[in-house]
């Protein structure tokens, strides 16, 4: 079975998080209120980090942006990671460990 471009980005994000021993969970979107929640919910040196994976120039939906804004308003940090900013994301992880 072929991996989608977004699944490949998620795999690379997982690899970065695991290599740096960052706790993460990947909530499943269901009909029970999780729609729009970021793909990765992480704890980075005691700080809440949300990561939304996108591929091929994709951008977060309005609902996803609402969740990201709410996370930021609550003091958390978020990233939208794609194949073009994986290195910058890893640099951020290293700088904040």
PEJONOR-V94693 format. One record per residue. N is the residue number from 1. RES is the residue in three letters. NEAR is the number of other C-alpha atoms within 10 Angstrom. Layout:
n=(N N)
res=(RES RES)
near=(NEAR NEAR)
This chain:
n=(1 2 3 4 5 6 7 8 9 10 11 12 13 14 15 16 17 18 19 20 21 22 23 24 25 26 27 28 29 30 31 32 33 34 35 36 37 38 39 40 41 42 43 44 45 46 47 48 49 50 51 52 53 54 55 56 57 58 59 60 61 62 63 64 65 66 67 68 69 70 71 72 73 74 75 76 77 78 79 80 81 82 83 84 85 86 87 88 89 90 91 92 93 94 95 96 97)
res=(UNK UNK UNK UNK UNK UNK UNK UNK UNK UNK UNK UNK UNK UNK UNK UNK UNK UNK UNK UNK UNK UNK UNK UNK UNK UNK UNK UNK UNK UNK UNK UNK UNK UNK UNK UNK UNK UNK UNK UNK UNK UNK UNK UNK UNK UNK UNK UNK UNK UNK UNK UNK UNK UNK UNK UNK UNK UNK UNK UNK UNK UNK UNK UNK UNK UNK UNK UNK UNK UNK UNK UNK UNK UNK UNK UNK UNK UNK UNK UNK UNK UNK UNK UNK UNK UNK UNK UNK UNK UNK UNK UNK UNK UNK UNK UNK UNK)
near=(3 6 9 10 14 17 14 17 22 22 14 17 22 17 12 18 18 12 10 14 12 15 14 19 12 14 13 14 13 9 7 7 8 11 14 19 21 25 20 23 18 20 16 20 12 9 13 17 22 26 22 23 24 20 18 11 8 12 15 15 10 10 12 17 16 14 18 25 15 12 17 15 10 10 11 15 17 19 16 19 23 24 18 12 12 16 13 11 18 16 11 12 16 12 8 11 12)
